[in-house]
Amino acid sequence: MVTSKKPSLQAKYFYERGWTKEQDVAFINVLAWQAELGRKQINPHRPNEIALDNACSAVDVYADTSKPRDFYLSKLDILRQRYTTFRRILDEAGFTWNETTNRVLASKYS
């Protein structure tokens, strides 16, 4: 008998409507590359239009899909919230990032 593993709440929340972790990585990588080219975000609530358009196009080609621009803006907001939460955790005493395992470590002696 084969049992399927139920997706975690995080996976269900972050990776719905045909969006995958690989698309997250591609989206982030293209945005980072665009920033290296000088297309950085000026206003914290509004991305660089050219960078966003390039990232949307790249992910659409990579995933052979065609998502509306609002979908990508929503994903960008979610990624920003996740990053902010992640940074807040690491800024607290007793939490560090392990480069080898790519995990946050918590010290019980903080």
N, C-alpha and C positions, 0 to 999 in steps of 0.2 A: 504494500500500500504506500503510495507516494503522498506526502503531505506538503502542501505549499506553505512557504514561510510568509506570514502576514507582514506587509510593509510597515515600517515604523511610522509613528505619527510625523516625525520630521520628514521622512521620505514622501509620505502622502501629502504633506503641506507644501514642501518645496518643489517636488517633482511631479506635478500634475499636468494635465492637458498636453501630454506628449512631450514634456520638457525633461531632459535627462541631466545627470551630473556632467556628462561629457559636453553638453551644450553650455552648461554653466562655465566650465573651464575654457571653452572656446570663446565665449562672450567676454569673460574677464581678460583673457590673453589679448584679444583684439583691442579692448579698451585700454589695456596697459601699453600696448604697442602704439596706439594712437597718442597716448600721453607722452611717450618717448619722442614722437614726431612733433611735439609741441601743441597738440590739440587737447589741452588740459581743460578741465572744468573750471570755470571762473566763478559762477554762482553755485553755492552748495546745493541748491534745490533744482538746478537746471543743468543738464549735461551739455557738453560741447556738441552742437548739432551735427557737425561733420563726423566726429568720432562715433556718435551714436548711430548715424546712418551707415557708416562703414561696418560697425559691429553687427548691426541688424542684418545687413546684406551677407556678411561672412558666415554668420550662424545659419541663415536661411540656405545658403549654398551648401554648407557643411552637412546640415541635417536634411537637405532636400525637402524643405518646408517653406511656407510663406505665412509668417505671423504678422499681425498688424503692429505698427509702431507703438501703440499704447501697451501692447503685451510686453514689449521690451522695456518700456519705461517702468512698468509695474515690476518686472524682474529686477531692474536696476535699483528700485526702491527697496525691494526685499534684500538684495545683496548688500546694500548700504546699511540696512538695519542689522543684518547678521554680522557685518564687519564691525560696526559700532559696539555691539554686544560683546563680540570676541575681544576687542581692544579693552573694553571695560574690565573684563575678567582678568586679562593679563596685567592690567594696571593695579589690580588688588595685590596686597601682600600675600605671599605664599603660592602664587601661581606663576608658572614658567612654561615656555614653549620648548618641546623636545624636537630638535631637527631630525633626529634619527627615526623616530616613530611618527612624526607629524601629529603629535597629540599635546594637549594641555596637561601639565602635571600640577597636582595640588599637594602642597606640603602639609602634613598634619601638625607641624610645629610652628605655625605662623602666628 
